[in-house]
């Protein structure tokens, strides 16, 4: 089913809003899940509830107005909030790092904009987003573990969130992994979050430096180790930093054993790892996690319990918020009759060195994202890295597969010379993305005939 029109012949559009401790992100989203625009603004950490609500409304209004629309033309809005919320009343019970506790955010925004509002926990909605369009799209049950400043989780079974008796299920960051371990922000000791989140990694690095250990991060960050972003951790390990590598290895081991605990407790089809720490350092972390899970000595009756990486990245939460909003107006994306796909262009092989995409001809290598956008392939960077443009690696796939296609087609040229290297194939497997590498004319035919959410990379010229 393609995009469905709403009233007045317009496409149904939604807002997904991710309220974080440092930023608010509002995304304008098609019913198919295609993201038309994003707007970010800083979260007023020391502001009043009204200050935070003003920032949320500003981000929402800005992203819609940039497309020449008004919020009251939207079908529904989904709001993701960190902390404990009551989705039935759209009320924030308690949230850290911002002043929204006790605020009936749903009632406020509905009165302000006249649009149906759905509210949920951010990590729960991250799991829902991965089930809708991400790595868990084909799974009956999935547990998402999101590792960032803290660690959160969400469990989805048959398209439904497991919320718990107190609306606080799946708080995996607060399972105790070490008795009498480090103090956690929740007030308990030895929580997963206190051992393996970015905050915990930062703490361990600072303590080691204070004890006389050295790290390249001191120079990279001009001596300020108060905030160490995930990208900096990756740079330090790439430079051979023993301290950072040791601390990251230990944190990853703890995450691996947390996955093993989830496997034994819930036995989901898949466990999806995401969040900034994992996304920035997945090539280091995944082999460690996979090794721990593979060492499990307790067998099951069937295969299952795979650990995957998020296919949606930063967009998982906003897309989960949209899925929740669609449920609010009885258009659940998990019901077959409401499943929609983006409108994809029709491709044609014109001849050697030329393809047609829609009505436009291209004489260069291109790729088409899952949202149907056509982009020129950066062959110069590929050649610099591999010495040839006939090799496709994971760095290139990050752009090609943004948005989480279920299927990737690769047009390997008229003679089929382009290949995915081993790391690229692993990239796709870890995100549950199927792929076909075919001569370009055959890849075009297969792409045109596919009814899946899809992307394609086309080798057109030598």
Residue pairs with C-beta under 8 A, 6 or more apart in sequence:
1 337
1 338
1 339
1 340
1 341
2 32
2 340
2 341
2 343
3 11
3 12
3 30
3 31
3 32
3 340
3 341
3 342
3 343
4 11
4 12
4 31
4 338
4 340
5 11
5 12
6 12
6 75
10 73
11 30
11 31
12 30
12 31
12 75
12 331
13 28
13 29
13 30
13 31
13 36
13 69
13 73
13 74
13 75
14 28
14 29
14 30
14 31
14 74
14 75
14 76
14 77
14 78
14 322
14 325
14 326
15 26
15 27
15 28
15 29
15 60
15 63
15 64
15 71
15 74
15 77
15 78
15 322
15 325
16 26
16 27
16 29
16 77
16 78
16 80
16 317
16 318
16 319
16 320
16 321
16 322
16 325
17 24
17 25
17 26
17 27
17 56
17 59
17 60
17 77
17 78
17 79
17 80
17 318
17 321
18 24
18 25
18 26
18 27
18 80
18 122
18 317
18 318
18 321
19 43
19 52
19 56
19 79
19 80
19 81
19 82
19 98
19 100
19 122
20 43
20 82
20 122
21 43
21 45
21 82
21 96
21 97
21 98
21 149
22 42
22 43
22 45
22 97
23 40
23 41
23 42
23 43
24 40
24 41
24 42
24 43
24 55
24 56
24 59
25 38
25 39
25 40
25 59
25 314
25 318
26 38
26 39
26 40
26 56
26 59
26 60
26 62
26 63
26 318
27 35
27 37
27 38
27 39
27 63
27 315
27 318
27 319
27 322
28 35
28 36
28 37
28 38
28 63
28 64
28 67
28 69
29 35
29 36
29 318
29 319
29 322
30 36
30 340
30 342
31 75
31 326
31 331
31 338
31 340
32 340
32 341
32 342
33 132
33 133
33 319
33 322
33 333
33 342
33 403
33 453
34 342
34 370
34 371
34 372
34 403
35 315
35 318
35 319
35 371
35 403
36 67
37 63
37 66
37 67
38 63
39 59
39 60
39 62
39 63
39 66
40 59
41 55
41 58
41 59
41 62
42 55
43 52
43 55
43 97
43 98
44 51
44 52
44 55
44 98
45 97
45 98
47 55
47 98
47 99
48 99
49 99
49 100
49 103
51 99
52 98
52 99
52 100
53 103
53 105
53 108
56 79
56 109
57 109
57 112
60 71
60 77
60 113
61 71
64 70
64 71
64 74
71 77
71 113
71 115
72 113
72 114
72 115
74 115
75 115
75 116
75 325
75 326
75 329
75 331
76 115
76 116
76 117
76 118
76 325
76 326
76 328
76 329
77 109
77 113
77 115
77 116
77 117
77 118
77 325
78 117
78 118
78 119
78 120
78 125
78 318
78 320
78 321
78 322
78 323
78 324
78 325
78 328
79 90
79 105
79 106
79 109
79 117
79 118
79 119
79 120
79 321
80 119
80 120
80 121
80 122
80 125
80 126
80 317
80 318
80 320
80 321
81 92
81 95
81 100
81 105
81 119
81 120
81 121
81 122
82 95
82 96
82 97
82 121
82 122
82 123
82 152
83 92
83 93
83 94
83 95
83 96
83 100
83 101
83 121
84 92
84 93
84 94
84 95
84 121
84 166
84 167
84 168
85 91
85 92
85 93
85 95
85 119
85 120
85 121
85 167
86 93
86 167
87 118
87 119
87 120
87 163
87 167
87 324
89 104
89 106
90 104
90 105
90 106
90 107
90 110
90 117
90 118
90 119
91 102
91 103
91 104
91 105
91 106
91 107
91 119
92 100
92 101
92 102
92 103
92 104
92 105
92 119
93 101
93 102
93 167
94 101
94 102
95 101
96 185
105 117
105 119
106 117
106 118
106 119
109 115
109 117
110 116
110 117
116 325
116 328
116 329
117 325
117 328
118 321
118 324
118 325
118 327
118 328
119 324
120 128
120 161
120 320
120 321
120 324
121 152
121 154
121 167
122 152
122 317
123 144
123 146
123 152
123 153
123 154
123 170
123 317
124 154
124 161
124 163
124 170
124 320
125 154
125 316
125 317
125 320
125 321
125 323
125 324
126 144
126 146
126 152
126 154
126 274
126 310
126 316
126 317
126 320
127 136
127 142
127 143
127 144
127 153
127 154
127 155
127 156
127 161
127 170
127 272
127 320
128 154
128 156
128 161
128 320
128 323
128 324
129 312
129 315
129 316
129 317
129 318
129 319
129 320
129 321
129 322
129 323
130 136
130 137
130 142
130 144
130 156
130 272
130 274
130 310
130 311
130 312
130 316
130 320
131 137
131 139
131 142
131 156
131 159
131 323
131 334
132 319
132 320
132 323
132 333
132 334
133 311
133 312
133 319
133 403
133 404
133 453
134 272
134 310
134 311
134 312
134 316
134 319
134 404
134 431
135 270
135 272
135 308
135 309
135 310
135 311
135 312
135 404
135 430
135 431
135 432
136 142
136 144
136 156
136 269
136 270
136 272
136 308
136 432
137 404
137 406
137 432
138 406
138 432
139 268
139 269
139 270
140 157
140 158
140 269
141 155
141 156
141 157
141 158
141 266
141 267
141 268
141 269
141 270
142 155
142 156
142 157
142 268
142 269
142 270
142 271
142 272
143 153
143 154
143 155
143 170
143 172
143 262
143 266
143 268
143 270
143 271
143 272
144 153
144 154
144 155
144 156
144 271
144 272
144 273
144 274
144 310
144 316
145 151
145 152
145 153
145 172
145 255
145 258
145 259
145 262
145 271
145 272
145 273
145 274
145 275
146 152
146 153
146 273
146 274
146 275
146 278
146 310
146 316
147 196
147 197
147 198
147 255
147 273
147 274
147 275
147 276
147 277
147 278
148 197
148 198
148 275
148 276
148 277
149 197
149 198
149 199
149 276
150 173
150 185
150 193
150 197
150 199
151 172
151 173
151 192
151 193
151 196
151 197
151 275
152 170
152 171
152 172
152 173
152 275
153 170
153 171
153 172
153 173
154 161
154 170
154 320
155 161
155 162
155 169
155 170
155 266
155 268
156 162
157 268
158 334
159 332
159 334
162 169
162 170
163 169
164 170
172 192
172 258
172 262
173 191
173 192
173 193
173 197
174 184
174 186
174 188
174 191
174 192
174 193
175 191
175 192
175 258
175 261
176 188
176 189
176 190
176 191
177 190
177 191
177 192
177 195
177 196
177 254
177 257
177 258
178 189
178 190
178 195
179 189
179 190
180 189
180 190
181 189
181 190
181 191
181 194
181 195
182 189
182 190
182 194
182 195
182 200
182 203
183 189
183 194
184 190
184 191
184 193
184 194
185 193
185 194
185 199
186 193
192 254
192 255
192 258
193 199
193 200
194 200
195 251
195 254
196 251
196 252
196 254
196 255
196 258
197 277
198 228
198 230
198 276
198 277
200 251
201 228
201 233
201 247
201 248
201 251
201 277
202 225
202 226
202 227
202 228
204 247
204 251
205 215
205 217
205 225
205 228
205 243
205 244
205 247
206 225
208 215
208 243
208 247
209 215
209 218
209 225
209 243
213 243
214 243
215 236
215 241
215 243
215 244
216 235
216 236
216 239
216 241
216 244
217 225
217 228
217 232
217 236
217 241
217 244
218 225
220 232
220 235
220 236
221 228
221 232
229 276
229 280
230 276
230 277
230 279
230 280
230 281
231 280
233 244
233 248
233 277
233 280
233 281
234 280
234 281
234 284
236 244
236 245
237 244
237 245
237 248
237 281
237 284
248 281
248 284
248 285
249 288
252 284
252 285
252 288
252 289
253 288
253 292
255 273
255 285
255 289
256 288
256 289
256 291
256 292
256 293
257 292
259 271
259 273
259 289
259 292
259 293
259 307
260 292
260 293
260 296
262 268
262 271
263 271
263 293
263 296
263 305
264 298
267 300
267 304
267 305
268 304
268 305
269 304
269 305
269 306
270 305
270 306
270 307
270 308
270 432
271 305
271 306
271 307
271 308
272 307
272 308
272 309
272 310
273 282
273 285
273 286
273 289
273 307
273 308
273 309
273 310
274 309
274 310
274 312
274 313
274 316
275 310
277 285
278 285
278 309
278 310
279 309
279 310
279 313
282 309
282 430
283 394
283 423
286 307
286 309
286 430
289 307
290 307
293 305
293 307
308 430
308 431
308 432
309 430
309 431
310 316
310 431
311 401
311 404
311 431
311 432
311 433
312 319
312 403
312 404
313 402
315 403
323 332
323 333
323 334
326 332
326 333
326 338
331 338
332 338
333 339
333 340
341 451
341 452
341 453
342 370
342 371
342 372
342 453
343 372
344 368
344 372
344 447
344 454
345 357
345 358
345 368
345 372
345 374
346 357
346 358
346 448
347 355
347 356
347 357
347 444
347 447
347 448
347 456
347 458
348 355
348 356
348 444
349 355
349 440
349 441
349 444
350 356
350 361
352 414
353 363
353 460
353 461
353 462
354 361
354 362
354 363
354 460
355 361
355 362
355 366
355 440
355 444
355 458
355 460
356 362
357 366
357 368
357 374
360 374
362 374
362 460
363 460
363 461
364 376
364 377
364 379
364 460
364 461
365 376
365 377
365 379
365 389
365 457
365 458
365 459
365 460
365 461
366 374
366 375
366 376
366 377
366 458
366 460
367 374
367 375
367 377
367 399
367 400
367 455
367 456
367 457
367 458
368 374
368 375
368 455
368 456
368 458
369 375
369 400
369 402
369 403
369 405
369 455
370 401
370 402
370 403
370 404
370 405
370 453
370 454
370 455
371 403
375 399
377 396
377 457
377 458
378 396
379 389
382 388
382 389
382 391
382 392
382 393
382 396
383 389
385 393
385 395
386 393
386 421
389 418
389 459
390 413
390 417
390 418
390 419
390 459
391 418
391 419
391 421
392 410
392 418
392 419
392 420
392 421
392 424
392 457
393 421
393 423
393 424
394 423
394 424
394 426
394 427
396 424
396 457
397 408
397 424
397 427
397 428
398 427
400 408
400 455
400 457
401 408
401 427
401 428
401 431
401 433
401 455
403 455
404 431
404 433
404 453
405 433
405 452
405 453
405 454
405 455
406 433
406 434
406 452
406 453
406 454
407 433
407 434
407 435
407 436
407 450
407 452
407 453
407 454
407 455
408 428
408 433
408 434
408 435
408 436
408 454
408 455
408 456
408 457
409 435
409 436
409 438
409 443
409 446
409 447
409 450
409 454
409 455
409 456
409 457
410 418
410 420
410 435
410 436
410 437
410 438
410 443
410 456
410 457
410 459
411 418
411 438
411 439
411 440
411 441
411 443
411 444
411 456
411 457
411 458
411 459
411 460
412 418
412 419
412 437
412 438
412 439
412 440
412 443
412 459
413 439
413 440
413 459
413 460
413 462
414 439
414 440
414 441
415 439
416 437
416 438
416 439
417 459
418 437
418 459
419 437
420 428
420 435
420 437
425 435
428 434
428 435
436 443
436 446
437 443
438 446
440 458
440 459
440 460
443 456
443 458
444 456
444 458
447 454
447 456
